[in-house]
Amino acid sequence: MKKTGGPSPGKSYLKESAQMEKVFVKILREGATLPRYANGFAAGADLYACLENELTVMPGETVKVPTGIAVELPLNTVGLICARSGLAVKKGLAPANKVGVIDCDYRGEILVAIYNQSASPQSILPGERVAQMIVAPYIPAVFETRDELSATDRGEGGFGSTGRT
């Protein structure tokens, strides 16, 4: 039976259909791994722990995990460092700041701040995927004061104001 409903999620699809931006990577440590997309539809490229030995993270502890790489992101893009869902759900390890921000002018090593939100010690192995980086455009803004802002249906309704469903 022929598959329908779109392309297969192979890596070739990503290369053929997406406008790819070059991100230059500098290897800073022996054993560093280039970021890699898990498949052709992955939004985030996996970042890998560049460790000499296993690293134990105690409950409630935050550690900075080196990746051994620095990047040069395209102008007006940002690297968003996000959790790997499996690591967060299975081991309770997730970025301490929830989403890290790599500005396009930063040239230092990417360190992933990992927090152990579980009740037991967890380990990170050398070469383990510890986070993912999404390269996204942003719009630089000019902030200007106003006495009044435009009216909307929502107005000043904040947390939970739009309901549960």
Kinemage of the C-alpha trace (Angstrom):
@kinemage 1
@onewidth
@group {chain A} dominant
@subgroup {mainchain}
@vectorlist {calphas} color= white
{ca met a 1} P 0.000 0.000 0.000
{ca lys a 2} L 1.334 3.427 -0.953
{ca lys a 3} L 1.808 5.936 1.856
{ca thr a 4} L -0.021 9.241 1.522
{ca gly a 5} L -0.170 12.415 3.549
{ca gly a 6} L 3.241 13.928 2.960
{ca pro a 7} L 6.901 13.180 2.728
{ca ser a 8} L 8.705 10.603 4.795
{ca pro a 9} L 10.643 12.080 7.719
{ca gly a 10} L 14.043 11.123 6.336
{ca lys a 11} L 17.051 13.443 6.528
{ca ser a 12} L 16.950 13.956 2.768
{ca tyr a 13} L 13.534 15.629 3.089
{ca leu a 14} L 14.995 18.237 5.460
{ca lys a 15} L 17.843 18.964 3.086
{ca glu a 16} L 15.548 19.215 0.062
{ca ser a 17} L 12.670 21.248 1.460
{ca ala a 18} L 13.959 23.554 4.164
{ca gln a 19} L 15.966 26.695 3.672
{ca met a 20} L 19.094 25.781 5.579
{ca glu a 21} L 21.163 28.462 7.310
{ca lys a 22} L 24.819 27.764 7.997
{ca val a 23} L 25.852 27.754 11.637
{ca phe a 24} L 29.614 27.702 12.036
{ca val a 25} L 30.860 25.501 14.873
{ca lys a 26} L 34.222 25.695 16.619
{ca ile a 27} L 35.375 22.527 18.376
{ca leu a 28} L 36.826 23.534 21.753
{ca arg a 29} L 37.456 20.155 23.387
{ca glu a 30} L 38.513 16.724 22.263
{ca gly a 31} L 35.493 14.446 22.094
{ca ala a 32} L 33.021 17.210 21.206
{ca thr a 33} L 30.166 16.255 18.875
{ca leu a 34} L 28.571 18.512 16.280
{ca pro a 35} L 24.881 19.253 16.921
{ca arg a 36} L 22.688 16.852 14.924
{ca tyr a 37} L 19.021 16.619 14.038
{ca ala a 38} L 17.495 13.265 15.015
{ca asn a 39} L 15.374 13.207 11.854
{ca gly a 40} L 14.145 15.369 9.005
{ca phe a 41} L 11.311 16.909 11.006
{ca ala a 42} L 13.205 17.652 14.241
{ca ala a 43} L 13.068 21.340 15.154
{ca gly a 44} L 15.974 21.091 17.572
{ca ala a 45} L 19.490 19.804 16.960
{ca asp a 46} L 20.769 17.587 19.756
{ca leu a 47} L 23.596 18.886 21.953
{ca tyr a 48} L 25.984 16.357 23.469
{ca ala a 49} L 27.789 16.242 26.828
{ca cys a 50} L 31.535 16.646 26.310
{ca leu a 51} L 32.743 14.936 29.469
{ca glu a 52} L 35.788 12.863 30.346
{ca asn a 53} L 33.862 10.875 32.979
{ca glu a 54} L 30.301 10.181 34.045
{ca leu a 55} L 28.773 13.143 35.890
{ca thr a 56} L 26.404 12.545 38.817
{ca val a 57} L 23.741 15.163 39.492
{ca met a 58} L 22.268 15.025 42.979
{ca pro a 59} L 18.553 15.758 43.629
{ca gly a 60} L 17.954 19.508 43.604
{ca glu a 61} L 21.436 20.181 42.176
{ca thr a 62} L 22.253 22.217 39.072
{ca val a 63} L 25.394 21.478 37.054
{ca lys a 64} L 26.860 23.111 33.968
{ca val a 65} L 27.418 20.451 31.326
{ca pro a 66} L 30.030 21.383 28.713
{ca thr a 67} L 29.304 20.655 25.063
{ca gly a 68} L 32.830 21.369 23.857
{ca ile a 69} L 31.555 23.639 21.084
{ca ala a 70} L 31.053 27.320 20.335
{ca val a 71} L 28.790 28.533 17.536
{ca glu a 72} L 28.454 31.489 15.204
{ca leu a 73} L 24.741 31.930 14.633
{ca pro a 74} L 23.396 33.931 11.670
{ca leu a 75} L 22.562 37.583 12.347
{ca asn a 76} L 19.150 38.127 13.964
{ca thr a 77} L 18.816 34.502 15.070
{ca val a 78} L 18.933 32.998 18.522
{ca gly a 79} L 19.838 29.525 19.747
{ca leu a 80} L 17.115 28.338 22.115
{ca ile a 81} L 18.392 25.593 24.433
{ca cys a 82} L 15.493 23.291 25.276
{ca ala a 83} L 14.983 20.079 27.212
{ca arg a 84} L 15.114 16.664 25.627
{ca ser a 85} L 11.743 15.243 26.610
{ca gly a 86} L 13.055 11.725 27.302
{ca leu a 87} L 15.788 12.969 29.614
{ca ala a 88} L 13.335 15.194 31.484
{ca val a 89} L 10.580 12.587 31.818
{ca lys a 90} L 12.675 9.462 32.429
{ca lys a 91} L 15.495 10.923 34.554
{ca gly a 92} L 14.147 14.262 35.790
{ca leu a 93} L 17.021 16.162 34.148
{ca ala a 94} L 16.113 19.401 32.373
{ca pro a 95} L 17.629 22.816 31.705
{ca ala a 96} L 17.682 24.800 34.950
{ca asn a 97} L 16.512 27.982 33.241
{ca lys a 98} L 13.845 26.054 31.255
{ca val a 99} L 14.925 27.667 27.964
{ca gly a 100} L 18.465 28.924 27.534
{ca val a 101} L 19.262 31.744 25.130
{ca ile a 102} L 22.377 31.838 22.952
{ca asp a 103} L 22.636 35.303 21.387
{ca cys a 104} L 24.044 35.524 17.854
{ca asp a 105} L 27.092 37.492 19.078
{ca tyr a 106} L 28.102 34.934 21.776
{ca arg a 107} L 31.260 33.019 20.895
{ca gly a 108} L 31.972 31.102 24.100
{ca glu a 109} L 31.408 27.435 24.856
{ca ile a 110} L 27.790 26.333 25.034
{ca leu a 111} L 27.209 25.081 28.561
{ca val a 112} L 23.883 23.465 29.404
{ca ala a 113} L 22.702 24.179 32.953
{ca ile a 114} L 21.021 20.914 33.958
{ca tyr a 115} L 18.810 20.656 37.056
{ca asn a 116} L 17.916 17.337 38.687
{ca gln a 117} L 14.242 17.635 39.589
{ca ser a 118} L 13.998 13.969 40.615
{ca ala a 119} L 14.331 12.489 44.099
{ca ser a 120} L 17.403 10.399 43.280
{ca pro a 121} L 20.919 10.967 41.921
{ca gln a 122} L 21.077 10.863 38.112
{ca ser a 123} L 24.062 10.427 35.848
{ca ile a 124} L 25.073 12.021 32.575
{ca leu a 125} L 27.418 9.980 30.404
{ca pro a 126} L 30.128 11.307 28.103
{ca gly a 127} L 28.575 11.841 24.663
{ca glu a 128} L 24.998 11.712 25.980
{ca arg a 129} L 22.434 14.018 24.380
{ca val a 130} L 21.631 16.573 27.084
{ca ala a 131} L 19.553 19.256 25.340
{ca gln a 132} L 18.488 20.479 21.945
{ca met a 133} L 19.101 23.792 20.245
{ca ile a 134} L 16.510 25.465 18.059
{ca val a 135} L 17.894 28.183 15.802
{ca ala a 136} L 15.137 30.755 15.342
{ca pro a 137} L 14.841 34.258 13.908
{ca tyr a 138} L 13.857 37.162 16.109
{ca ile a 139} L 12.683 40.694 15.453
{ca pro a 140} L 14.776 43.436 17.084
{ca ala a 141} L 12.389 45.907 18.715
{ca val a 142} L 12.434 49.579 19.559
{ca phe a 143} L 10.610 50.198 22.844
{ca glu a 144} L 8.583 53.383 23.095
{ca thr a 145} L 6.453 54.666 25.987
{ca arg a 146} L 2.775 55.483 25.482
{ca asp a 147} L 0.128 56.747 27.881
{ca glu a 148} L -2.455 54.382 26.368
{ca leu a 149} L -2.223 51.042 24.542
{ca ser a 150} L -4.691 49.795 21.923
{ca ala a 151} L -7.813 48.086 23.264
{ca thr a 152} L -8.317 44.316 22.889
{ca asp a 153} L -11.021 41.847 23.975
{ca arg a 154} L -8.605 40.378 26.502
{ca gly a 155} L -7.466 43.694 27.920
{ca glu a 156} L -5.545 43.260 31.183
{ca gly a 157} L -6.728 39.662 31.763
{ca gly a 158} L -3.702 37.715 32.920
{ca phe a 159} L -3.002 34.236 34.271
{ca gly a 160} L -5.909 31.916 33.477
{ca ser a 161} L -8.118 34.701 32.115
{ca thr a 162} L -8.876 32.844 28.879
{ca gly a 163} L -10.269 29.780 30.671
{ca arg a 164} L -9.352 26.099 30.864
{ca thr a 165} L -10.868 24.836 27.607
